[in-house]
Amino acid sequence: MPNRTVFFVSDGTGITAETFGNSILAQFPAKHRHVRRPFIDTEEKAAQVAAEIEATALREGKRPIVFITLVNEAVRRIVKESPHGLMLDMFNTFVEPLEAEFGVKSNHRVGRFSDVAKSEEYNERIEAINFSLAHDDGQSARNLESADVILVGVSRSGKTPTSLYLAMQHGIKAANYPLIPEDFERGQLPSSLAPHKRKCFGLSIDPERLSQIRNERRPGSKYAALENCRWEVRQSEAMMRREGIGWLSSTHKSIEEIATTILRDIRPDRLIY
């Protein structure tokens, strides 16, 4: 299957178009060239994108795939009328049937992030990001009672990116705390985590993969040695089982999958909004 250029054209950031488009493209065995064109909110900008799509089609000999999230009808028409791309209009596909079902016209709001300063949800997300940054890698044990989730696991098992994803996407206050050899020698969780065990969720990882990641950071060290990684992973999983902490391996899971599992197990209420 030949690779194609894929355009994501939006009057906002283009994140919605790209996220949705990527989930569809993932069903096909090819690695496409992605071109995001955000803030296409005037007819002049639309004409420039249409010309770029045409030039790409002529240069590559294949028509690009174009995912569109454009609200303004005049702007959308300019892009859609280009015969040089496969046009997938995501708003028309979903908004028009919903208008018919609800019996009302949509508000045709441009961009997902309009009026964010007035959004309680947005402010909660910013607060959650600040909390996660302040409680990254065990930097602080203060205010852990305010945490929604506390991720535990060996160093470099994926705790930090998962914490930030939970904060940015779901407004979850996620702290993360590394389990270190001293914890394993004591045979128990760090004392600061004990009162909050019900909020804890563990991340593990395949030792071979962990060794690769650590060698990129500290090559040739005991920290990155395969035998040490095997010992730490074995000890951390035994501790989580002993403490009754749910956990999963991050080795072959995306951050999205990990975050959804955590929400399902720790904060199922956040899956309903």
N, C-alpha and C positions, 0 to 999 in steps of 0.2 A: 504494500500500500504506500503510495507516494506521500511525502510530507507536503503540507500546505502552509501558507501564511494564513493566520487567523487574526482578524481584527475584532477588537472589543470597543464599540463606539458608544459613548454615553454623554449625557448632558451633566452628569455628576462625576464622581471619582472613577467610575468604571469598575469598581470592585464587585458590584452585584453581577454585572454582565460577565466578568471574567470568572468569578466563582461558579456561577451557573454553567457557563460555557465549558469550563474545565471539567466539571462533573460529567458532562455529556461526552466530551472528547476522550475522556478516560476509558470509554467503552471501546475505543478503536486503537489498534496497534500501530501508532505512529507518534513521532515527536515533532510537533509543529512549531513554526516560528510565530511567536505571539507579538502582536502590536496593539497596545492599549492607547486609545485616543479619548482622553477625558475632557470634560467641560466643552463639549461641542454644542453650544447654545445659541449660535447665530447661523444665518444662512451662508455667510461667507466662510465660516469654519467648516460647515457641512460640505460646501463645494470643494474645499481643500482636501477633505477626507475622501470624497468621491474621486477626485483626481489621483490621489495616492493609491486607492484601490485599483483604479484603471491601470496605472503605471505598474503596479505589482503584477497584475494579471498578464500584461504584455511581456514583462521581463521574465516571468516564470513559466509562462505558457499554460498555466492552470489558474482557474478563478479562485480567489481567496474565499474563505469562509468568514462571514461578517455577522457577529452577534450585536444586536442593537438594543439599547435602552434609551430611547429619545422620546420625550413627552411632546415637545412642540411639533405640531403637524407639518408646518412648512419646512422645518429643519429635517424632520424624519423623511419627508418625501424626497428631498434632494439626495439623501444617501441611498434610500431604497430604490430609486429609479435608475441607479447605475446598473447597467446590464452585465457588469464585469465581475460581480461577486455573488455568492450564494447568500442571500439576505435572510437572516433569522431574527425576526422582530419579536423580542421577548415580551414587550408590553402589550402589543396587539394580541399576541397569542393567549395571554392570560387576563389582561384587563378587560377586553371587550366581552368575553363570556361572563366575567364576574359582574360587569355592569348590567348585563341582561338578567343575570340571576338575582342580583340585589335590587334591581329596578331603579338604580340611581347612577348618575354619572360620577366617575372618579374625579378627585380634586386636581389631577394633572400636576401634582407637585414635582418640581424639578429637584432631583438629588435626594438621596437617602438622609443626608445630614443637615437638612434645612432647620434653622432655628435651634441648633444644638444647645446654645447657652440656656435656653428655657426648658430643656428636657431633663427631668429628674433622672431618667434612666442613663443619660449621657454623663451626668455629674457623678452618679454612683459608679460608673465605669472608670472615670478618672480617679476617684477615690480608691477604687480597688487596685488600679495600676500602681498608684503611690504606695499602697499597703504592701503589695507583692514585691516591689523594689526594695522597700525598707526591711522586708523579712526574707530576703533572698539568701540562700546558702547559710542559714542559721545566724545571720548578722545580728538579729535582735530577737530576744524572747519576750519583749514587752508587748502587751495587748494581744497576746495569742488567744485570749478569750473572745476577741472580735473576729478571729479568722473563721471563714466558712469551711476551709479545707487546709490541712497541713500535710504536705507531701514529704515522705521520708524515703530514703534509699541511699545506696552508695554514691560516692562522687561520680559525676558524669553519666548518670542513668537517665537524664532527661527531665529533671525536676524543674529547673529554671524555665525552659521554654514552655513547659506545660503550665506552670504557674502564671506566666505572662499571658498565655493564650486564654486561660480561664478568666483572667482579669479583663483583658481587652474585649473578648467576645461575649462574655456572660456576666460581667460585673461581679465576679466571685473574688472575695478577698482570700487569696491563696498564699500561705507561707510555705517555705520549703526548708527542710533541715537534713543535713547529710548525716548518715550513719558512718562512724569512723571506727578504726580498730579498737580504740579505748572503750567504746560502747560494747563491742563484742566481748572484750575481755571481762567487763563487768557483768555481761549477760543480761542487760536490761536497757530499756529506752533511756535517753537523757532525761534527767529529772524534770526539766522544764516542759517536756512533752507529756509526762505521765498524767497530769490532770485533764489533758485534752485528747486522750487516746481515741475517743469516739469520733473525733474529727480527722484522724490520721488515715492516710491512704498511701500504700507503698508502691514504689516503682522498682522493678528489678531489670536485669539486662543480661544477655548472653555474655559469658566471660570473655570469649574470643573477641566479640565486638567491643566490649569495654576496654580490652587491652589495646585494640587498634586506636580507639578514641583517645585514650590516655597517652599513648605513644606520640600522638600528634602534639600533645601539650608538653609532655616531659619524656622525651625519647630515652630509652635505655634505663629508666629508673625502676626502683623496686615498686613504686606506685603503679607503674604501667605493666609490670611483669605479669605474664599470663597466670602463673601459679598464685600470685597474690590476688589477682582479680577473681580467680576461681574461689579462693578462700573467703574473700569479702562478700561475694555474691551468695555463697553457701551460708555464711553466717547471717547475712541480712535477711535472707528468706526464712531461715530457722527462727530468727527473732520475731519476724512478722507473724509467722504461724503461732509462735508461743504467746504472743501478745494479743492474738485475735484480730490483727489488722489485715483488712483486705488489700490485695496487691495484684499487680499484673506485670508482665514483661513488656518493656517498651521496644524490644529489638525489632519486631516486624510490624509495629502499629504506628499509625500516623498520630500526630498530636490531637487531631480532631477526634479520632477513635478513643484515645486515652482520656481526653477531657469529657467526652460523652459518658464513658464508663464511670468516671469519678462522680459526675453529676447524678447519674442513675443510682449509684450506691450511697453517696453521702448527702446530696442535696436534690432529691427527686423533685422537690417543689419548683426548682429553677428550670425544669423542663416544661413547665406549664406557665404561660404568661399571656 
